[in-house]
Amino acid sequence: MTPQPHRSFWLQEVAGDAPDAPPLAGHHTADVAIVGGGYVGLWTAIRLKEFAPACDVAVVEADICGGGASGRNGGFALSWWPKLASLTALIGERDAVTVAQDSERAIAEIGVFTAAHGIAADFRQGGWLWTATSQAQMGSWNGLLELCARRGVTPFRVVPPDQVHRLAGSPVHRAGILEGSAAVVQPAALARGLRRVALEAGVRVYEHSRVRHFTRDQPVVLTTDQGRLVAPTVVIATNAWAAGIRELGRSIAVISSDIVATAPIPEELAQLGWHPDLAITDSQIMVDYYRISNDRRIIFGKGGWTIGFGGRIGPRFDRHSRRAAEVTADFRRYYPSLGAVPITHDWSGPIDRTPTSLPLLGYLGGRRHLIYGVGWSGNGVGPSVVGGRVLASMALGRQDRWGQYPLIGRSAGSFPPEPIRFLGAHAVRTAVARKERREIVDAKPSWLATQIARLAPAGLEDKTGAP
């Protein structure tokens, strides 16, 4: 018997919401097959049924819908405004602003959609506070603010230091800027709600059905352990698991994100004054991110600890006690007054990081019947709404604005081949960790660690000078 995967706090909270869908067994056909039952795959399925109600859509998921990154993340719905420099370098000034605006609107759309469909995803649009928690992090956003000013957009506002302390509930936060469109959600509840809406729209869902192989010719044959699905058009929406696809593997590095959750502490949080609807991050490359859950727990995560070899995602991407202890140490440093608060849950998840931290949208090997939308780099909650429209239009051959989206076919660059990528990534990760562990206590890191850390790919925010 296959052991049950370790589930996140979020997935445990919604466990038993609906019976699992049956696995794919026997021979089946569909007009469009979607591989992956997370946010991207489910938004795509829902949009396909909106654009073409008669379209026969089937979603094939290796676990349960939301069992991957969609049910394990921190529940931050962020825009692409902090990636404006990377967007500009990739698609030009005008399109970069348009895409960032689309991602901002997508966040509000999640709120409207969940309310309209009765999805209890605890959507709270309180904004994102990007902070500095050490001297080295001060002014990390200056280049981005200058770029926004030159483009005539004002998504961010500088927050006075005393207000940063108050909003974040800790004087460790020395400075910050606020982007007001961001929201927090219960991520697994959102994924499971999308699953329900897709099923109600007539989408067929097969869970516990890992795709072992798919052909490249048309029609495409998807093979699982118990069955086959044949479709003229296939959408690949497998997140980090896409690193195992030969055409995509060089453009994706798999890293872990690790999260801990405290016991509910409503009285302590009220005393701190921490704004309950905020999404908060610091400015490290191995970023710390944290928010408050609906039952007043602190959810505290850190990105970038474990690196996958050749796209392999093993049990260490579900849970790792040593990494959980490191995340807990960061939490205790930021909130020393909560030193006695117990940690009740910890979990991990894989992130499909691209060199720019922007997604890959395109046609696999140039085949227009094989479509992919992967590489969301840990920021897919909000942008997946955009991705669903883009991938649905691509699958239907629509020549609308989504089917001709500026991100389609854009290369985000590539990583070195294995084992160079694995060994090099470990060297860079170690250097980044050493550098940031020194900086976090306002000590000077070594010259070597600083130089090697410069090789790290782009993160959640663009911290370098704007183009």
Secondary structure, 3 states (H helix, E strand, C coil): CCCCCCCCHHHHHCCCCCCCCCCCCEEEECCEEEECCCHHHHHHHHHHHHHCCCCCEEEECCCCCCCCHHHCCCCEECCCHHHHHHHHHHHCHHHHHHHHHHHHHHHHHHHHHHHHCCCCCCCECCCEEEEECCHHHCCCCHHHHHHHHHHCCCCEEEECHHHHHHHHCCCCCCEEEEECCCEECCHHHHHHHHHHHHHHCCCEEECCCCCCEECCCCCEEEECCCEEEEECEEEECCHHHHHHCCCCHHHCEEEEEEEEEECCCHHHHHHHCCCCCCEEECCCCCCEEEEECCCCCEEEEEEEEEECCCCCCCHHHCCCHHHHHHHHHHHHHHCHHHCCCCEEEEEEEEEEECCCCCCEEEEHHHCCCEEEEECCCCCCCCHHHHHHHHHHHHHHCCCCCCCCCCCECCCCCCCCCCCHHHHHHHHHHHHHHHHHHHHCCCCCCCHHHHHHHCCCCCCCCCCCCCC
